[in-house]
Amino acid sequence: MSISAVVFGASGYVGGELLRLIAAHPDLQFAAAVSESKNGEMIATTFANLSPAYGEQSFVGYDDWLDTLDDGSQLALFSAAPHGASAGLLATALENAHNKSISVHVVDASADFRYSNQSDYETVYGDQHGAPQLLDAFQSGVPEHVADVQAEHVGHPGCFATAVLLASVPLIGSGLTDDTLFVNGITGSTGSGRSPKPGTHHPERHSNLYAYKPLVHRHAAEIEVLIEAATGKKAKVNFVPHSGPFARGIHATVQAKTTSSVTTAQLQEVFARAYTDAPFIEVVSGAPRLKDVVASNMCRIGVAGGDDSVVVMSVIDNLVKGAAGGAMQWMNRLWELPETTGLTASAPGWT
């Protein structure tokens, strides 16, 4: 199968990871890296690590990408465009693709299609949705928690949400704890995007650790919605995110009170059973370590049980499993390819 691949917002960190994964995917044929700010510039100028794969290829603008596709072709369209902008860009893209009889599946890494309800999105993000007419065509969730894809397109959850959901859904689904979760998450500086900000400036992050938006981070609402979608149970998520002194990765710690005494062995069995058929999830003994997953699509989960409380720890790469890699998992499923296609190369050590 040869499917053309296009990336919107291709000059950002997530866009660069998508380009890297596309270059190694046996069934995707690179067609266009779309970036208005980098239009006409060589991809390798922005991403020197991609020089062997993209050579003299250049970014194109949003008015030009469609010209790279033939009528009647198949298209895997990834969007790493900013929240609030992605929906409108995708609405235009889908209309143009339809006019050229192009068969297309979209995976959006922005927040624009993570909620099925327009009012929920607008409440959390404080702005009008850019394409509410498309909401019914999108489904959201991490691939491990959605047995059947029932939509043409997917809105991939945020990176924090991915790490927390993988740790929380089996826990809430088991009935071993109450419905209140206390979550700490530490993210690397790439999670804030490519544009420099005070919180991502190296002198501020180096040898430093600090919380931000405690109990009011917008991913908490998203996590609650997707826990309910996966388990049928409502949960209250008390989330405190932190900025860590590293570039890539997320370490999430989820704590909850138990309904009865739970041992570590019981918890390990719950998670092992939940992820039996999940090739990118490893349930480990003890505490998972961030460096074991950075630059891979893996999530490692560790658990601990006590008399009246439990702890679940999960680690992922925010740019891969939390964004580009998770998006590729979804795209594989949308095109009925093996879920692991293009995602099984071993990650580098000592990152």
Secondary structure as UniProt FT lines:
FT   STRAND          3..8
FT   TURN            9..11
FT   HELIX           13..23
FT   TURN            26..27
FT   STRAND          28..34
FT   TURN            37..40
FT   HELIX           43..46
FT   HELIX           48..50
FT   HELIX           51..54
FT   TURN            55..56
FT   TURN            62..64
FT   HELIX           65..68
FT   TURN            71..72
FT   STRAND          74..79
FT   TURN            83..85
FT   HELIX           86..99
FT   TURN            100..101
FT   STRAND          103..108
FT   TURN            112..113
FT   HELIX           118..125
FT   HELIX           132..137
FT   STRAND          138..140
FT   HELIX           143..145
FT   STRAND          153..155
FT   HELIX           159..174
FT   STRAND          180..187
FT   HELIX           189..192
FT   TURN            198..200
FT   HELIX           202..205
FT   TURN            206..207
FT   STRAND          210..211
FT   TURN            214..216
FT   HELIX           219..231
FT   STRAND          236..243
FT   STRAND          250..258
FT   HELIX           264..274
FT   TURN            275..277
FT   TURN            279..280
FT   STRAND          281..283
FT   HELIX           290..292
FT   TURN            293..295
FT   STRAND          299..305
FT   STRAND          309..316
FT   TURN            318..319
FT   HELIX           320..324
FT   HELIX           325..334
FT   TURN            335..336
FT   TURN            339..342
//
